[in-house]
């Protein structure tokens, strides 16, 4: 299978970590949905990445669907629990972490616009979403060793990717000092090969 992805995307990083944890072999195709819109649109009509090309011709997108697909095709290192309540808990963590990334991406894109065209009020609104989201991650984690349940799961992967993206793109958000429990989790996750091997390249 092939994964169309950007090395700086937190959503693609989530998928790449899942692939590594599941020990699934794949080919990484680095693409920009802007520079290669037609090529990406041939796989995902929305021209968004990540997108997974499965060998038998199946195209899977977006990141949440890809990770769920990967978890279903390999029994190695289950990332999403089977019991309904536990499954919803993990997917809720993923939704919150992805939502933080959504707001952060909007901020990054807005700041790339010429200064006179930027919307400071819009940026501040997204920053509030990020801060509230991180506060909720910390509240939900509490003093637990893992985000959801007693074991490493997709909840931890999604949370680690969101926090890593804030470090990468919005370093002014000092979530470590504000939330030592998240800092401890991020440090623990960073020692996993799957996280260490997918750190975004320096901008």
PyMOL commands that set and color helices and strands:
alter all, ss='L'
color gray80, all
select helices_A, chain A and resi 10-22+37-41+63-73+84-111+115-117+120-141+154-169+175-178+180-190+193-196
alter helices_A, ss='H'
color red, helices_A
select strands_A, chain A and resi 2-5+27-30+51-53+59-60
alter strands_A, ss='S'
color yellow, strands_A
deselect
rebuild
show_as cartoon
